[in-house]
Amino acid sequence: MTGSNKTVEKVTFNIPSELKKDVVKLKEELKVSLNTIYKNAITEYVKRQELKKWEQGASKASQNKEYMSECKNMADSGVNFYEY
């Protein structure tokens, strides 16, 4: 357990040597740990992939005439929509 009460797991993965050299250089420049760089990179990747899924879903929904008609009907009836 960490101080934030989250369970953590150790993972092992392979990266090309040149990329590792770049990451180590970045670590030294930013004065942070490799763990911080890897964790931040993976976190951002996961967020981008989740956003991509939402965007694809919204695109599909916007192409569905029945769905869009229902949305318009709800909006016309005074139903509140919230942006996230």
N, C-alpha and C positions, 0 to 999 in steps of 0.2 A: 504494500500500500504506500501511496505517496501522501504528502501533506494535504492534498485536496481530496483524499478518500477515494481516489479512482484506482482501480486495478490496472496494473501495467504488465505488459508482456515483452520479453526480449525477442527480437526477430533478427534473422540473418538474411542478407541478400547480396547479390553480386552486382557490381557496376564496373564499367570499363576503367582501366587504370588512369587514363587521361582525365576522365570525369572526376575520379577520386582526387587527383592532384588539384583540379580546379576547386573542388569543394574544400579541400584542406587550405588552399590559398584564401578562399572566401572566409573560412573559419578564423584564420589568423587576422585578416583585415577587420572583420566584424567583432573579434574578440568574444566569440560564442563557441559553444561546444558543437561537435559534429552531430550529437544527438539532437540539439536544437535545430540545426539546419535540416536534418532529415525529417524530423517531426513536422516542422513548418512546411516543408516541401510536400510531404504526403498529405497534410491537412488541406493545403491549398488545392492539390490535385483532386482530392475527394470533393471539395466544395465546387470546383469547376465541373466535375462530372455530374454532380447532383443538379447544378444549374442547367447543364445541357439537357438532362432528362426533363426538367420542368419546361424548358423552352420547346423541346420536341413535343411534349404533351400539349402545350398551349397552341403550337402550330397545328397539330392534328385536330384539336378541338375547334380552332377557328375555321377549319376547312369543312367541318360537319354542319351542314345547313340546319338540320333538326336541332342540334345543340345550340347553335347561334340564335335560332328563332326562339327557343326556350329562354335563353339569356335575355333576349330583347323583351319578351313577355314579362319576365320577372322584374326587369328594370322599369318597364312601363307601369307595373303594378305598385311600384314604390319600395320594392325589396332593396335593402342596402347591400352594396357590394364593398368588400374591403380589399385593398391592395396589400400584398405581402412583399 
